[in-house]
Amino acid sequence: MLPLVIKNLLIINGLVFLAQVSLKPLLQVDLDVMFGLHYWGSDLFRPHQIITHLFMHGSFPHLFFNMFALWMFGATLENRWGPKRFLIFYMVCGIGAALCHLGVLTIDNVRLTSAIQDFNVNPSFDSFVKIYDKYGLENFTITEGAKEYPMQSFRDAWSAMPPESGDMVFRARLYLSNFVELYRNIPTVGASGAVFGVLFAFGYLFPNSYLFILPIPFPIKAKYFIGGYILMELFLGFKNSSGDNVAHFAHLGGVLFAYILLKIWNKRNRRDFY
């Protein structure tokens, strides 16, 4: 019910989350900055973050659902493979997910930098709005002196003035420059990439197992539920909605590395399938 590696992963993730929520208010120590995964172009990036971010979470629901899925699907895999092979699998999926996510972050940051460079060359209210809508700048807070206000206030103010207003263009350039720096330094935390690898492995090895998943009112085969879940992640990843802070391609990266590792392990062994 609770094999060795699963048990220790639950304990470690729980203790790390407790440290995350305790140390910041008590000692002003932000573990997300130190150990969360940052874009490699950020000054905050450190190589160890590729591993350490796997043991951190952004909220209690994030922690709970990841650990519940890890136990629900991972226990069967560890009981079949043994602790050593399962731990290798888990870590490979997690690291692979991080590498895929870093690739996506690279594309996103290059596109954002290019869009802002284009704005700086040919500034206009319309080009500002395109960046504003695409990257969800309504959630970005502007700080001027001791005052803070949302970017939406600036957009609304500019919309009521001439689009070529020199003061508004100057401020827009400054705010977008600050946003680039903020965007570059956003940390990613969570074991979701590794957990998605575990989820895929369960569906791959036990495709005809029936699952009872709420709120689905009937049992469903693992291959249909997990396959549908992966397709949904693929759709959401390419949709790239404004304000969506879920690393969908990290999840898919975990699936990709899980598939590669399973193919290698089972190349000459078909006994793990039914």
C-alpha positions as semicolon CSV with decimal commas, in nm:
position;residue;x (nm);y (nm);z (nm)
1;M;0,000;0,000;0,000
2;L;0,286;0,239;0,079
3;P;0,615;0,116;-0,068
4;L;0,951;0,257;0,040
5;V;1,021;0,523;-0,227
6;I;0,661;0,646;-0,237
7;K;0,658;0,681;0,141
8;N;0,981;0,879;0,147
9;L;0,875;1,103;-0,141
10;L;0,551;1,185;0,045
11;I;0,747;1,270;0,360
12;I;1,011;1,480;0,181
13;N;0,758;1,678;-0,023
14;G;0,548;1,739;0,287
15;L;0,845;1,860;0,493
16;V;0,972;2,085;0,213
17;F;0,628;2,243;0,173
18;L;0,614;2,303;0,547
19;A;0,953;2,477;0,523
20;Q;0,831;2,686;0,228
21;V;0,530;2,823;0,412
22;S;0,717;2,866;0,745
23;L;1,054;3,015;0,661
24;K;0,934;3,302;0,441
25;P;0,717;3,477;0,703
26;L;0,940;3,387;0,998
27;L;1,292;3,442;0,860
28;Q;1,223;3,613;0,524
29;V;1,383;3,315;0,347
30;D;1,216;3,247;0,011
31;L;1,293;2,888;-0,082
32;D;1,114;2,931;-0,417
33;V;1,384;3,177;-0,524
34;M;1,665;2,952;-0,406
35;F;1,539;2,612;-0,519
36;G;1,255;2,671;-0,766
37;L;1,338;2,621;-1,134
38;H;1,423;2,946;-1,313
39;Y;1,474;3,023;-1,679
40;W;1,839;2,958;-1,762
41;G;1,879;3,321;-1,876
42;S;1,778;3,449;-1,534
43;D;2,037;3,565;-1,282
44;L;1,854;3,342;-1,031
45;F;1,908;3,020;-1,225
46;R;2,124;2,753;-1,063
47;P;2,181;2,400;-1,205
48;H;2,063;2,231;-0,885
49;Q;1,716;2,377;-0,939
50;I;1,654;2,118;-1,213
51;I;1,625;1,864;-0,929
52;T;1,524;2,065;-0,623
53;H;1,210;2,213;-0,780
54;L;1,066;1,859;-0,792
55;F;1,022;1,861;-0,414
56;M;0,849;2,199;-0,386
57;H;0,489;2,309;-0,441
58;G;0,302;2,634;-0,481
59;S;0,004;2,557;-0,258
60;F;-0,144;2,282;-0,043
61;P;-0,388;2,164;-0,315
62;H;-0,094;2,148;-0,557
63;L;0,095;1,930;-0,308
64;F;-0,205;1,715;-0,217
65;F;-0,314;1,623;-0,569
66;N;0,041;1,553;-0,685
67;M;0,111;1,328;-0,388
68;F;-0,226;1,157;-0,413
69;A;-0,166;1,075;-0,780
70;L;0,190;0,962;-0,701
71;W;0,059;0,719;-0,438
72;M;-0,244;0,607;-0,640
73;F;-0,052;0,516;-0,956
74;G;0,307;0,495;-0,837
75;A;0,256;0,231;-0,568
76;T;0,164;-0,028;-0,829
77;L;0,472;0,057;-1,035
78;E;0,711;0,046;-0,741
79;N;0,569;-0,286;-0,622
80;R;0,632;-0,428;-0,968
81;W;0,969;-0,270;-1,042
82;G;1,121;-0,242;-0,698
83;P;1,239;0,077;-0,526
84;K;1,563;0,131;-0,721
85;R;1,408;0,117;-1,068
86;F;1,107;0,322;-0,963
87;L;1,327;0,597;-0,813
88;I;1,537;0,610;-1,131
89;F;1,219;0,634;-1,339
90;Y;1,072;0,909;-1,121
91;M;1,386;1,122;-1,129
92;V;1,444;1,076;-1,504
93;C;1,086;1,187;-1,575
94;G;1,119;1,486;-1,342
95;I;1,452;1,600;-1,487
96;G;1,327;1,542;-1,842
97;A;1,018;1,750;-1,767
98;A;1,242;2,030;-1,636
99;L;1,455;2,028;-1,951
100;C;1,146;2,046;-2,172
101;H;1,009;2,329;-1,961
102;L;1,337;2,520;-1,992
103;G;1,308;2,484;-2,369
104;V;0,958;2,632;-2,364
105;L;1,073;2,911;-2,131
106;T;1,349;2,993;-2,380
107;I;1,097;3,028;-2,664
108;D;0,861;3,237;-2,449
109;N;1,134;3,473;-2,330
110;V;1,278;3,519;-2,679
111;R;0,931;3,599;-2,816
112;L;0,856;3,843;-2,535
113;T;1,190;4,020;-2,578
114;S;1,135;4,043;-2,953
115;A;0,781;4,182;-2,909
116;I;0,904;4,449;-2,670
117;Q;1,194;4,541;-2,899
118;D;0,942;4,588;-3,181
119;F;0,733;4,808;-2,951
120;N;1,036;5,018;-2,860
121;V;1,110;5,077;-3,230
122;N;0,749;5,152;-3,329
123;P;0,558;5,231;-3,008
124;S;0,181;5,249;-3,024
125;F;-0,114;5,183;-2,796
126;D;-0,229;4,892;-3,016
127;S;0,107;4,714;-3,002
128;F;0,115;4,766;-2,626
129;V;-0,231;4,610;-2,593
130;K;-0,119;4,304;-2,792
131;I;0,163;4,241;-2,544
132;Y;-0,071;4,323;-2,254
133;D;-0,332;4,068;-2,363
134;K;-0,090;3,791;-2,466
135;Y;0,110;3,791;-2,142
136;G;-0,167;3,874;-1,897
137;L;-0,025;4,205;-1,782
138;E;-0,345;4,282;-1,594
139;N;-0,186;4,079;-1,312
140;F;0,137;4,284;-1,322
141;T;0,172;4,545;-1,047
142;I;0,343;4,877;-1,118
143;T;0,550;5,029;-0,838
144;E;0,624;5,401;-0,840
145;G;0,779;5,532;-0,521
146;A;0,562;5,413;-0,234
147;K;0,259;5,356;-0,457
148;E;0,150;5,034;-0,624
149;Y;-0,125;4,992;-0,879
150;P;-0,218;4,736;-1,146
151;M;-0,105;4,770;-1,506
152;Q;-0,470;4,780;-1,606
153;S;-0,491;5,129;-1,457
154;F;-0,215;5,245;-1,690
155;R;-0,380;5,082;-1,991
156;D;-0,713;5,247;-1,911
157;A;-0,543;5,585;-1,866
158;W;-0,356;5,553;-2,197
159;S;-0,674;5,451;-2,383
160;A;-0,828;5,786;-2,284
161;M;-0,532;5,985;-2,419
162;P;-0,378;6,032;-2,766
163;P;-0,203;5,706;-2,871
164;E;0,117;5,896;-2,953
165;S;0,144;6,060;-2,610
166;G;0,515;6,087;-2,536
167;D;0,475;6,050;-2,161
168;M;0,265;5,734;-2,196
169;V;0,511;5,581;-2,445
170;F;0,799;5,652;-2,208
171;R;0,614;5,493;-1,916
172;A;0,508;5,194;-2,128
173;R;0,869;5,127;-2,226
174;L;0,974;5,143;-1,861
175;Y;0,694;4,913;-1,743
176;L;0,756;4,658;-2,018
177;S;1,127;4,655;-1,936
178;N;1,040;4,581;-1,572
179;F;0,796;4,312;-1,680
180;V;1,064;4,134;-1,887
181;E;1,285;4,115;-1,579
182;L;0,998;3,987;-1,366
183;Y;0,891;3,732;-1,629
184;R;1,248;3,603;-1,659
185;N;1,269;3,546;-1,284
186;I;0,942;3,359;-1,225
187;P;1,022;3,025;-1,052
188;T;0,855;2,695;-1,140
189;V;0,789;2,444;-0,862
190;G;0,620;2,107;-0,836
191;A;0,654;1,735;-0,895
192;S;0,389;1,738;-1,168
193;G;0,630;1,647;-1,451
194;A;0,752;1,337;-1,267
195;V;0,397;1,249;-1,159
196;F;0,274;1,271;-1,519
197;G;0,550;1,028;-1,612
198;V;0,421;0,790;-1,344
199;L;0,066;0,841;-1,468
200;F;0,167;0,759;-1,825
201;A;0,363;0,451;-1,716
202;F;0,057;0,314;-1,536
203;G;-0,160;0,363;-1,844
204;Y;0,112;0,217;-2,067
205;L;0,169;-0,096;-1,859
206;F;-0,185;-0,148;-1,734
207;P;-0,402;-0,002;-2,011
208;N;-0,709;-0,214;-1,938
209;S;-0,722;-0,154;-1,563
210;Y;-1,048;0,007;-1,459
211;L;-1,031;0,334;-1,264
212;F;-1,301;0,496;-1,056
213;I;-1,239;0,870;-1,093
214;L;-1,475;1,130;-0,948
215;P;-1,687;1,291;-1,081
216;I;-1,702;1,035;-1,368
217;P;-2,003;0,819;-1,267
218;F;-1,873;0,495;-1,422
219;P;-1,547;0,298;-1,429
220;I;-1,312;0,391;-1,710
221;K;-1,011;0,209;-1,851
222;A;-0,675;0,360;-1,765
223;K;-0,576;0,403;-2,130
224;Y;-0,880;0,621;-2,203
225;F;-0,859;0,836;-1,890
226;I;-0,483;0,890;-1,902
227;G;-0,479;0,930;-2,281
228;G;-0,754;1,192;-2,259
229;Y;-0,573;1,372;-1,980
230;I;-0,253;1,392;-2,186
231;L;-0,442;1,521;-2,491
232;M;-0,603;1,788;-2,273
233;E;-0,258;1,897;-2,151
234;L;-0,140;1,915;-2,512
235;F;-0,438;2,132;-2,607
236;L;-0,393;2,366;-2,310
237;G;-0,020;2,392;-2,375
238;F;-0,068;2,512;-2,732
239;K;-0,364;2,730;-2,637
240;N;-0,133;2,919;-2,398
241;S;-0,413;3,119;-2,237
242;S;-0,333;3,445;-2,064
243;G;-0,307;3,394;-1,689
244;D;-0,256;3,018;-1,717
245;N;0,036;2,953;-1,482
246;V;0,042;2,574;-1,530
247;A;0,355;2,433;-1,697
248;H;0,171;2,208;-1,942
249;F;0,479;2,126;-2,148
250;A;0,663;2,019;-1,834
251;H;0,384;1,766;-1,783
252;L;0,420;1,652;-2,143
253;G;0,797;1,638;-2,100
254;G;0,749;1,393;-1,815
255;V;0,529;1,182;-2,043
256;L;0,786;1,192;-2,323
257;F;1,074;1,079;-2,104
258;A;0,854;0,813;-1,944
259;Y;0,775;0,672;-2,289
260;I;1,141;0,671;-2,394
261;L;1,252;0,499;-2,073
262;L;0,976;0,239;-2,091
263;K;1,063;0,157;-2,450
264;I;1,427;0,107;-2,353
265;W;1,346;-0,109;-2,053
266;N;1,089;-0,323;-2,231
267;K;1,268;-0,362;-2,564
268;R;1,342;-0,727;-2,489
269;N;1,094;-0,790;-2,212
270;R;0,725;-0,817;-2,290
271;R;0,623;-0,963;-1,955
272;D;0,532;-0,622;-1,813
273;F;0,236;-0,591;-2,053
274;Y;-0,106;-0,749;-2,055
